[in-house]
Amino acid sequence: MLVIATAGHVDHGKSTLVRALTGQNPDRLAEEQRRNLTIDLGFAWTTLDTGEEIAFVDVPGHENFVPNMLAGIGPVPAALIVVAADEGWMPQSAEHLAALDALHVRHGILAVTRSDLADPAPARSQALSEIGATSLGRIECAAVSAPTGSGLGPLRRALARLARGMHPPDASAPVRLWVDRSFTVRGAGLVVTGTLAQGRIEIGDELVVAPQGTRAKVRGIQTLERATDSVTGVARVALNLRGLTRQDVRRGDALLTPQRFLDTTQCDVRLHETAVTVNRLPSTLMLHIGAAVRPVHVRPLGEDTIRLSFAPALPLHIGDRALLRDPGRHRIIAGVTVLDVRPPQLRRRGAAALRARHLTTLSGTPTEAQELARRQLIRRPELEAMGVTVTSAPVTADWLVDPDYWQDLSRRLIALVSDFTAARPHSEGLPAETARQKLGLPDLALLKSLVRPPLVLHYGRIVHGSAELPEPLARSVQQVSDVLRRAPFRAPEAQELQRLHLGEGELRRAVRAGLLLCLEGKIALLPDAPRRALVRLRLLEQPFTVAEATGALDTTRRVSLPLLRHLDGRRLTRRLEDHRREVV
């Protein structure tokens, strides 16, 4: 389907031309029909002889209704620019074209109406000259007369060629349907309409209403007044939503695929198509995107970059196109490209200038590598909600990390462990939580993923697993290990440890090296003793007594009690009120 918005000066025959092409009157309001003046958005459609479906969004041309016009053209990928032969290029023709250019609309057709009343050549020549200097470039033109039907055939053929030349959007892309109408139907409930630019909607889908954040389930879909089970963009759609009223959804709200857009009240943007320098911009302007409009506070940053602040929030992606308008002067100020939907705060002196230099490196076309380099560390759903396609695997859970930053964190962690060990030679290692805080990591799981050889994580502490022990100490530890491999829970007695010169300090060094596990002082076991113990304890009838555990482990209470308390502390076993235990 080709969805195309009309554009042009008031009373140049936009609605009349749409009516001649479709047989439908796009002016649906009684006041519009009485005054013969389009006030709000109108809609009509037709199927061409060649089979292409064309849906028209008819917008008002009067300067008093420019916000309504912008709500109509915002989500639409193509325009039918209408210029009357007997009046030629007019002020609202220029403003409508400026809006199309600001939104970077690249597809369109020029229709010179009233060609039965005046020679269409002068109007066509001037209009094509004006249009050619914008994002639309060179477009087809047809001279028409709606009352006589002259030129409608060539215009229909031009529309068919335009429809065939449009690239189909991504049906798997997230849905963002800007609502341009909201009304209730007796027996059905709330119905909203809009132009679906991309993605797919099916009956039963749950969508998020932005900015409210409420959920809505799709109970019915119509496109061009035909009921359907699903629809893909580009298309004019009407959705029957369950559980909401007309007060819950208004023009300018958006229906979104859950978790695929980031609601934001600030964004950094680059200006296009503007003759106004950044420092001369008014401090307050109106931002138009899709069918939404927001008053925004403007903060200049660089030569062509500014920060916009607004409320309520908007669901934005990096790369979105929008426009700024000065309602007091009745003119389009600039088109903008969204560069960042989660910009950093600018609190320090010189932060704005530094931010401006950084923004010069951004194109508005987000890549995963570029965004990870900028943000260093981010959750995958949040990055996808910014409009970034993610292909790399998380380092842990859903955390994505810039590779260079990850390597730097690894080097810093090794240095932290080395410094901690040097300052506390008899400690059991650097506490993992302390390391997380010093590295500024938001999640302990990230810290655990960083612990790789030569580092080892033992019971919440990080040690150098590859640390070499002095030869005499290494021989003593090896003798203990040999005994424990034969009888895993027969920990050496204190006299045996003394004979081997394994005091408290020597045992801690063995623990830091990942060679032993020490419980409550001098109960030395192999590091995998807890895992081996659980294997045996699971074979017991649950719950079990200390005596039963001691027998299953083939040891004494001197070892079994500290080991059970260790398992309790790691929540691998649970102590009950009757002093029995069970494996969790």
C-alpha positions as CSV (number, residue, x, y, z in Angstrom):
1,M,0.0,0.0,0.0
2,L,1.2,3.5,-0.8
3,V,0.2,6.0,1.9
4,I,0.6,9.5,0.6
5,A,-0.1,12.9,2.3
6,T,-1.4,15.9,0.4
7,A,0.5,19.2,0.8
8,G,-0.1,22.7,-0.5
9,H,-1.7,26.1,0.0
10,V,-5.2,26.5,1.3
11,D,-7.9,26.3,-1.4
12,H,-5.6,24.9,-4.1
13,G,-7.9,21.9,-4.5
14,K,-6.3,19.1,-2.4
15,S,-9.5,17.7,-1.1
16,T,-11.2,18.1,-4.4
17,L,-8.4,16.2,-6.1
18,V,-8.5,13.4,-3.6
19,R,-12.3,13.1,-4.0
20,A,-11.9,12.9,-7.8
21,L,-9.2,10.2,-7.5
22,T,-11.1,8.0,-4.9
23,G,-14.8,8.9,-5.1
24,Q,-14.6,9.6,-1.3
25,N,-14.9,12.9,0.5
26,P,-11.9,13.3,2.8
27,D,-13.6,16.2,4.7
28,R,-15.5,14.2,7.3
29,L,-16.4,17.1,9.7
30,A,-19.7,18.9,9.2
31,E,-17.9,22.3,9.6
32,E,-15.4,21.3,6.9
33,Q,-18.2,20.5,4.5
34,R,-20.1,23.6,5.4
35,R,-17.1,25.9,4.9
36,N,-15.5,23.9,2.1
37,L,-12.3,24.1,4.1
38,T,-10.2,21.2,5.5
39,I,-9.6,21.8,9.2
40,D,-8.5,18.4,10.4
41,L,-7.0,15.4,8.8
42,G,-9.0,13.6,6.2
43,F,-8.6,10.1,4.8
44,A,-9.6,8.4,1.6
45,W,-8.4,5.5,-0.6
46,T,-8.6,3.8,-3.9
47,T,-7.3,0.8,-5.8
48,L,-5.8,1.7,-9.1
49,D,-6.5,-0.3,-12.3
50,T,-2.9,-1.7,-12.0
51,G,-3.8,-3.1,-8.6
52,E,-1.9,-0.8,-6.3
53,E,-3.7,0.4,-3.2
54,I,-3.4,4.1,-2.5
55,A,-4.4,5.7,0.8
56,F,-4.5,9.5,1.1
57,V,-4.0,11.5,4.2
58,D,-5.5,14.9,3.3
59,V,-4.1,17.7,5.4
60,P,-5.4,21.3,5.9
61,G,-3.7,24.0,4.0
62,H,-4.7,27.0,6.1
63,E,-1.8,28.5,8.2
64,N,-4.1,28.3,11.3
65,F,-4.1,24.5,11.1
66,V,-0.4,23.8,10.5
67,P,-0.1,21.6,13.6
68,N,-2.9,19.4,12.1
69,M,-1.0,19.3,8.8
70,L,2.2,18.2,10.5
71,A,0.4,15.5,12.4
72,G,-0.7,14.1,9.0
73,I,2.6,14.2,7.1
74,G,4.8,13.2,10.0
75,P,4.5,9.4,9.7
76,V,3.8,9.3,5.9
77,P,6.6,8.3,3.5
78,A,5.4,10.2,0.4
79,A,3.6,13.4,-0.6
80,L,1.2,14.6,-3.2
81,I,2.1,18.3,-3.6
82,V,-0.8,20.4,-5.0
83,V,-0.3,23.8,-6.6
84,A,-3.1,25.6,-8.4
85,A,-2.4,26.7,-12.0
86,D,-4.2,30.0,-11.5
87,E,-2.4,31.1,-8.3
88,G,1.0,29.3,-8.5
89,W,3.4,29.0,-5.6
90,M,2.1,30.5,-2.4
91,P,3.2,30.9,1.3
92,Q,1.7,27.7,2.6
93,S,3.1,25.8,-0.4
94,A,6.5,26.9,0.9
95,E,5.8,26.0,4.5
96,H,4.4,22.5,3.6
97,L,7.5,21.9,1.4
98,A,9.8,23.1,4.2
99,A,8.1,20.6,6.5
100,L,8.6,17.7,4.0
101,D,12.2,18.7,3.6
102,A,12.8,18.9,7.3
103,L,11.4,15.4,7.7
104,H,13.5,14.2,4.8
105,V,10.6,12.9,2.7
106,R,12.1,11.6,-0.5
107,H,9.1,10.4,-2.5
108,G,6.4,12.5,-4.1
109,I,4.4,13.7,-7.1
110,L,3.4,17.3,-8.1
111,A,-0.2,17.9,-9.2
112,V,-0.9,21.2,-10.8
113,T,-4.7,21.7,-10.3
114,R,-7.2,24.0,-12.1
115,S,-5.3,23.5,-15.3
116,D,-8.6,24.2,-17.1
117,L,-8.5,27.8,-15.7
118,A,-4.9,28.8,-16.5
119,D,-1.8,27.6,-18.3
120,P,-0.2,25.1,-15.8
121,A,3.3,25.6,-17.2
122,P,4.4,28.6,-15.1
123,A,3.1,27.0,-11.8
124,R,4.7,23.7,-12.7
125,S,8.1,25.3,-13.6
126,Q,8.3,27.3,-10.3
127,A,7.0,24.4,-8.2
128,L,9.5,21.9,-9.6
129,S,12.3,24.4,-9.1
130,E,11.3,24.8,-5.4
131,I,10.9,21.1,-4.9
132,G,14.1,20.2,-6.7
133,A,16.2,22.0,-4.0
134,T,14.8,19.8,-1.2
135,S,15.0,16.1,-0.1
136,L,12.3,15.3,-2.7
137,G,14.6,16.2,-5.6
138,R,13.2,15.6,-9.1
139,I,9.6,14.2,-9.1
140,E,6.9,13.5,-11.6
141,C,4.3,16.1,-12.4
142,A,0.8,15.9,-13.8
143,A,-1.5,18.8,-14.8
144,V,-5.0,18.0,-13.8
145,S,-8.5,19.4,-13.5
146,A,-10.7,17.6,-11.0
147,P,-14.0,19.0,-12.3
148,T,-13.4,17.9,-15.9
149,G,-11.3,14.8,-15.1
150,S,-8.5,16.0,-17.4
151,G,-5.1,14.6,-16.4
152,L,-6.4,12.2,-13.8
153,G,-5.3,9.2,-15.9
154,P,-1.6,10.3,-16.1
155,L,-1.7,11.2,-12.3
156,R,-3.0,7.7,-11.5
157,R,-0.3,6.1,-13.6
158,A,2.3,8.3,-11.8
159,L,0.9,7.2,-8.5
160,A,1.2,3.5,-9.6
161,R,4.9,4.0,-10.6
162,L,5.6,5.7,-7.3
163,A,3.9,2.8,-5.4
164,R,6.0,0.2,-7.3
165,G,9.2,2.2,-6.7
166,M,8.8,2.3,-2.9
167,H,11.0,-0.1,-0.9
168,P,8.9,-2.3,1.4
169,P,9.8,-1.6,5.1
170,D,11.0,-4.2,7.5
171,A,8.0,-6.3,8.7
172,S,10.1,-7.6,11.6
173,A,10.8,-4.1,12.9
174,P,9.2,-2.9,16.1
175,V,5.9,-1.2,15.8
176,R,5.5,2.6,16.5
177,L,2.0,3.7,15.4
178,W,1.5,7.4,15.9
179,V,-2.2,7.9,16.7
180,D,-3.9,10.6,14.6
181,R,-7.6,9.8,15.5
182,S,-9.2,8.3,18.5
183,F,-12.9,7.6,18.8
184,T,-15.4,5.1,20.2
185,V,-17.7,2.7,18.3
186,R,-20.9,1.5,19.9
187,G,-20.5,-2.2,20.7
188,A,-16.8,-2.2,19.9
189,G,-15.2,0.4,22.2
190,L,-12.1,2.4,21.5
191,V,-10.8,2.7,17.9
192,V,-7.5,4.5,17.0
193,T,-6.1,5.2,13.5
194,G,-2.7,5.9,12.2
195,T,-0.1,5.2,9.5
196,L,1.8,2.0,10.2
197,A,5.3,2.9,8.9
198,Q,6.9,-0.5,9.6
199,G,6.5,-3.7,11.6
200,R,3.5,-6.0,11.9
201,I,0.4,-5.9,14.1
202,E,-1.8,-9.0,14.7
203,I,-5.0,-9.5,16.6
204,G,-4.2,-10.4,20.1
205,D,-0.9,-8.4,20.2
206,E,-0.3,-6.4,23.3
207,L,1.0,-2.8,22.7
208,V,2.2,-0.1,25.0
209,V,0.5,3.3,24.9
210,A,3.1,6.0,25.2
211,P,3.7,8.2,27.1
212,Q,1.2,6.8,29.6
213,G,2.8,3.4,29.7
214,T,-0.5,1.5,29.8
215,R,-1.0,-1.8,28.0
216,A,-3.6,-2.3,25.2
217,K,-4.6,-5.5,23.5
218,V,-5.6,-5.5,19.9
219,R,-9.1,-7.0,19.5
220,G,-9.7,-6.0,15.9
221,I,-7.8,-4.6,12.8
222,Q,-9.1,-2.8,9.8
223,T,-7.2,-1.4,6.8
224,L,-9.2,0.6,4.2
225,E,-12.4,-0.5,6.0
226,R,-11.6,-4.2,5.5
227,A,-11.2,-6.4,8.5
228,T,-8.0,-8.4,8.7
229,D,-6.2,-10.6,11.2
230,S,-2.8,-8.8,10.6
231,V,-1.3,-5.9,8.8
232,T,2.2,-4.9,7.9
233,G,3.6,-1.4,7.1
234,V,3.3,0.8,5.2
235,A,-0.5,0.9,5.7
236,R,-3.4,3.0,7.0
237,V,-4.8,1.0,10.0
238,A,-7.7,1.2,12.4
239,L,-7.2,-0.7,15.6
240,N,-9.9,-1.7,18.1
241,L,-8.3,-1.7,21.5
242,R,-9.6,-3.6,24.5
243,G,-9.9,-2.2,28.0
244,L,-9.2,1.5,27.1
245,T,-11.5,4.6,26.7
246,R,-11.2,7.6,24.4
247,Q,-9.7,9.5,27.3
248,D,-6.8,7.0,27.5
249,V,-5.5,7.5,24.0
250,R,-5.2,10.9,22.2
251,R,-3.7,12.2,19.0
252,G,0.1,12.3,19.3
253,D,0.2,9.2,21.5
254,A,2.0,6.2,20.1
255,L,1.3,2.4,20.2
256,L,4.6,0.5,20.6
257,T,6.0,-2.9,20.6
258,P,6.8,-3.5,24.3
259,Q,10.4,-2.8,25.4
260,R,11.6,-1.7,21.9
261,F,11.5,2.1,22.4
262,L,13.1,4.3,25.0
263,D,10.8,6.9,26.6
264,T,12.9,10.0,27.0
265,T,12.5,13.6,28.1
266,Q,15.8,14.7,26.6
267,C,17.7,14.2,23.4
268,D,20.6,15.6,21.5
269,V,19.9,16.4,17.9
270,R,21.6,17.7,14.7
271,L,19.9,20.5,12.8
272,H,19.3,20.4,9.0
273,E,17.8,22.7,6.5
274,T,18.0,25.8,8.6
275,A,19.2,29.4,8.0
276,V,19.2,30.2,11.7
277,T,22.4,29.8,13.7
278,V,22.2,27.7,16.8
279,N,22.9,30.6,19.2
280,R,20.0,32.6,17.6
281,L,17.4,29.9,18.1
282,P,14.6,30.8,20.5
283,S,14.8,29.1,23.8
284,T,11.4,27.5,23.3
285,L,10.2,25.9,20.1
286,M,7.7,23.2,19.1
287,L,9.0,19.7,18.3
288,H,6.9,17.7,15.8
289,I,7.5,14.0,15.3
290,G,5.0,11.6,13.9
291,A,1.6,12.9,15.0
292,A,3.1,14.2,18.3
293,V,4.0,17.7,19.2
294,R,5.9,18.9,22.3
295,P,7.0,22.4,23.5
296,V,10.8,22.0,23.9
297,H,13.5,23.9,25.7
298,V,16.5,24.4,23.5
299,R,20.1,24.3,24.7
300,P,22.8,25.1,22.1
301,L,25.8,22.8,22.1
302,G,27.8,23.0,18.9
303,E,27.6,24.7,15.5
304,D,24.7,22.4,14.4
305,T,23.8,20.5,17.6
306,I,21.4,21.2,20.4
307,R,19.8,19.5,23.4
308,L,16.1,19.4,23.6
309,S,14.2,18.9,26.9
310,F,10.5,18.3,26.9
311,A,7.6,16.6,28.8
312,P,5.8,14.3,28.7
313,A,8.3,11.8,27.4
314,L,8.5,10.6,23.7
315,P,9.3,7.1,22.4
316,L,12.4,7.9,20.3
317,H,15.1,6.0,18.4
318,I,18.5,7.2,17.4
319,G,18.2,8.3,13.8
320,D,14.6,9.6,14.1
321,R,13.8,12.6,12.0
322,A,11.6,15.4,13.4
323,L,11.2,19.2,12.9
324,L,11.3,22.3,15.0
325,R,8.7,25.0,14.4
326,D,8.4,28.5,15.8
327,P,4.6,29.0,16.2
328,G,5.0,32.7,17.0
329,R,6.6,33.4,13.6
330,H,4.6,30.7,11.8
331,R,7.6,29.0,10.2
332,I,9.6,25.8,10.2
333,I,12.9,26.4,11.9
334,A,14.8,23.2,11.1
335,G,14.7,19.5,10.6
336,V,16.5,17.5,13.2
337,T,18.1,14.1,13.4
338,V,18.2,12.4,16.8
339,L,21.7,11.5,17.8
340,D,21.3,10.4,21.4
341,V,18.1,9.5,23.3
342,R,19.9,9.1,26.6
343,P,22.4,12.0,26.7
344,P,24.7,12.5,29.7
345,Q,24.1,15.3,32.2
346,L,26.1,18.5,31.6
347,R,27.0,19.6,35.1
348,R,30.6,20.6,34.9
349,R,32.1,23.7,33.4
350,G,33.0,23.0,29.7
351,A,30.8,19.9,29.6
352,A,28.6,21.4,26.8
353,A,31.6,22.1,24.6
354,L,33.1,18.7,25.2
355,R,29.7,17.1,24.4
356,A,29.5,19.2,21.1
357,R,32.8,17.8,20.0
358,H,31.7,14.3,20.7
359,L,28.4,14.8,18.7
360,T,30.4,15.8,15.6
361,T,31.4,12.1,15.4
362,L,27.9,10.8,15.3
363,S,25.9,10.4,12.1
364,G,22.5,9.5,13.4
365,T,22.8,6.0,11.9
366,P,23.5,3.9,15.0
367,T,25.8,1.0,15.0
368,E,26.4,-1.5,17.9
369,A,30.1,-1.0,17.9
370,Q,29.8,2.8,18.0
371,E,27.2,2.9,20.7
372,L,29.1,0.4,22.9
373,A,32.3,2.5,22.5
374,R,30.3,5.5,23.7
375,R,28.4,3.9,26.6
376,Q,31.0,1.2,27.5
377,L,28.5,-0.9,29.4
378,I,24.8,-1.3,28.8
379,R,22.0,-3.9,29.0
380,R,21.0,-5.4,25.7
381,P,17.2,-4.5,26.0
382,E,18.1,-0.8,26.7
383,L,20.4,-0.6,23.6
384,E,17.8,-2.2,21.4
385,A,15.2,0.2,22.7
386,M,17.5,3.0,21.4
387,G,17.1,1.6,17.9
388,V,20.4,-0.2,17.7
389,T,20.6,-3.7,16.1
390,V,22.4,-6.0,18.4
391,T,24.4,-9.0,17.2
392,S,27.1,-9.6,19.8
393,A,26.7,-11.9,22.7
394,P,26.4,-10.5,26.3
395,V,29.4,-11.0,28.6
396,T,26.9,-12.2,31.3
397,A,23.1,-12.1,31.6
398,D,22.0,-9.3,29.3
399,W,25.1,-7.1,29.7
400,L,26.9,-5.8,26.6
401,V,30.4,-4.3,27.0
402,D,32.7,-2.5,24.7
403,P,35.6,-4.9,24.1
404,D,38.3,-2.3,24.8
405,Y,36.6,-1.3,28.0
406,W,36.3,-4.9,29.0
407,Q,40.0,-5.5,28.5
408,D,40.8,-2.4,30.5
409,L,38.5,-3.6,33.4
410,S,40.4,-7.0,33.3
411,R,43.7,-5.2,33.7
412,R,42.5,-3.0,36.5
413,L,41.1,-6.0,38.4
414,I,44.4,-7.9,38.2
415,A,46.1,-4.7,39.6
416,L,43.5,-4.4,42.4
417,V,44.1,-8.0,43.5
418,S,47.9,-7.6,43.3
419,D,47.8,-4.4,45.4
420,F,45.4,-5.9,47.9
421,T,47.5,-9.1,48.3
422,A,50.7,-7.1,48.7
423,A,49.2,-4.9,51.5
424,R,47.5,-7.9,53.2
425,P,49.7,-10.9,52.7
426,H,47.8,-13.1,55.1
427,S,44.3,-12.3,53.8
428,E,42.1,-14.7,51.9
429,G,41.9,-12.5,48.9
430,L,40.1,-9.3,47.7
431,P,36.4,-9.4,48.5
432,A,34.4,-9.5,45.3
433,E,32.0,-6.7,46.4
434,T,35.0,-4.4,47.2
435,A,36.3,-5.1,43.7
436,R,32.9,-4.4,42.1
437,Q,32.6,-1.0,43.9
438,K,36.2,0.0,43.0
439,L,35.6,-0.8,39.3
440,G,32.2,1.0,39.3
441,L,30.4,-2.1,38.0
442,P,26.6,-2.0,38.5
443,D,26.2,-5.8,38.8
444,L,28.2,-8.4,40.7
445,A,27.7,-10.8,37.8
446,L,29.9,-8.6,35.7
447,L,32.7,-8.8,38.2
448,K,32.4,-12.6,38.3
449,S,32.7,-12.7,34.5
450,L,35.9,-10.7,34.7
451,V,37.6,-13.2,37.0
452,R,39.6,-15.3,34.6
453,P,43.1,-16.9,34.9
454,P,45.4,-15.9,36.5
455,L,42.6,-14.8,38.9
456,V,40.3,-17.2,40.8
457,L,37.1,-16.5,42.7
458,H,36.8,-18.6,45.9
459,Y,33.8,-18.0,48.2
460,G,33.4,-14.3,47.5
461,R,37.1,-13.5,47.4
462,I,39.5,-13.1,44.4
463,V,43.0,-14.5,44.5
464,H,45.9,-15.1,42.1
465,G,45.3,-18.7,41.2
466,S,48.6,-18.9,39.5
467,A,50.6,-17.5,42.4
468,E,53.7,-19.8,42.9
469,L,54.3,-21.0,46.4
470,P,57.8,-21.4,47.8
471,E,59.2,-25.0,47.2
472,P,58.9,-26.1,50.8
473,L,55.4,-24.8,51.2
474,A,54.4,-26.3,47.8
475,R,55.6,-29.7,49.0
476,S,53.7,-29.5,52.2
477,V,50.5,-28.5,50.5
478,Q,50.9,-31.3,47.9
479,Q,51.2,-33.9,50.8
480,V,47.9,-32.6,52.3
481,S,46.3,-32.7,48.9
482,D,47.4,-36.2,48.2
483,V,45.8,-37.4,51.5
484,L,42.5,-35.5,50.8
485,R,42.2,-37.0,47.3
486,R,42.1,-40.4,48.9
487,A,39.8,-39.4,51.8
488,P,38.2,-36.0,50.8
489,F,36.8,-35.3,54.3
490,R,39.7,-36.6,56.5
491,A,41.2,-33.2,57.3
492,P,44.7,-33.3,58.8
493,E,44.9,-32.9,62.5
494,A,46.6,-29.9,64.0
495,Q,49.7,-31.9,64.9
496,E,50.0,-33.1,61.3
497,L,49.7,-29.5,60.0
498,Q,52.3,-28.4,62.5
499,R,54.7,-31.2,61.4
500,L,54.3,-30.0,57.8
501,H,55.0,-26.4,58.9
502,L,51.5,-25.3,57.8
503,G,50.5,-22.5,60.1
504,E,47.7,-20.0,59.6
505,G,49.7,-17.8,57.2
506,E,50.8,-20.7,55.1
507,L,47.3,-22.0,54.8
508,R,46.0,-18.6,53.7
509,R,48.6,-18.5,51.0
510,A,47.5,-21.9,49.8
511,V,43.9,-20.7,49.8
512,R,44.8,-17.6,47.8
513,A,46.5,-19.9,45.3
514,G,43.3,-21.9,44.9
515,L,44.9,-25.1,46.3
516,L,43.0,-25.5,49.6
517,L,39.8,-24.5,51.3
518,C,40.1,-23.7,55.0
519,L,37.1,-23.8,57.4
520,E,37.0,-22.1,60.8
521,G,40.7,-21.8,61.1
522,K,42.7,-25.0,60.4
523,I,40.2,-27.4,58.9
524,A,42.0,-27.9,55.5
525,L,40.1,-29.5,52.6
526,L,40.3,-29.4,48.8
527,P,38.5,-26.5,47.1
528,D,35.9,-28.9,45.6
529,A,35.0,-30.4,49.0
530,P,31.6,-28.6,49.2
531,R,30.6,-30.0,45.8
532,R,31.7,-33.5,46.8
533,A,29.8,-33.2,50.1
534,L,26.6,-32.3,48.4
535,V,26.7,-35.4,46.2
536,R,26.9,-37.6,49.3
537,L,24.3,-35.6,51.3
538,R,21.7,-35.8,48.5
539,L,21.8,-39.6,48.9
540,L,20.6,-39.4,52.5
541,E,16.9,-39.4,53.4
542,Q,16.0,-35.7,53.8
543,P,16.2,-34.1,56.4
544,F,19.3,-35.7,58.0
545,T,21.1,-35.3,61.3
546,V,24.7,-34.3,61.9
547,A,25.5,-37.9,62.8
548,E,24.1,-39.1,59.5
549,A,26.0,-36.5,57.6
550,T,29.2,-37.4,59.5
551,G,28.8,-41.1,58.5
552,A,28.0,-40.3,54.9
553,L,31.1,-38.1,54.6
554,D,33.3,-40.7,56.4
555,T,34.7,-38.2,58.8
556,T,34.4,-36.9,62.3
557,R,32.3,-34.1,63.9
558,R,35.5,-32.0,64.0
559,V,35.2,-31.7,60.2
560,S,31.5,-32.3,59.5
561,L,30.2,-29.5,61.7
562,P,32.3,-26.7,60.2
563,L,31.6,-28.1,56.7
564,L,27.8,-28.2,57.3
565,R,28.0,-24.6,58.7
566,H,29.9,-23.6,55.5
567,L,27.2,-25.2,53.3
568,D,24.5,-23.4,55.4
569,G,26.3,-20.1,54.8
570,R,26.3,-20.6,51.1
571,R,22.6,-21.6,51.2
572,L,23.4,-25.1,49.8
573,T,21.9,-26.7,52.8
574,R,19.2,-25.5,55.3
575,R,19.2,-26.0,59.0
576,L,15.7,-26.8,60.4
577,E,14.3,-26.1,63.9
578,D,15.0,-29.6,65.1
579,H,18.7,-29.1,64.2
580,R,18.4,-31.5,61.3
581,R,19.4,-30.3,57.8
582,E,18.3,-30.7,54.2
583,V,19.9,-30.1,50.9
584,V,18.4,-27.0,49.2
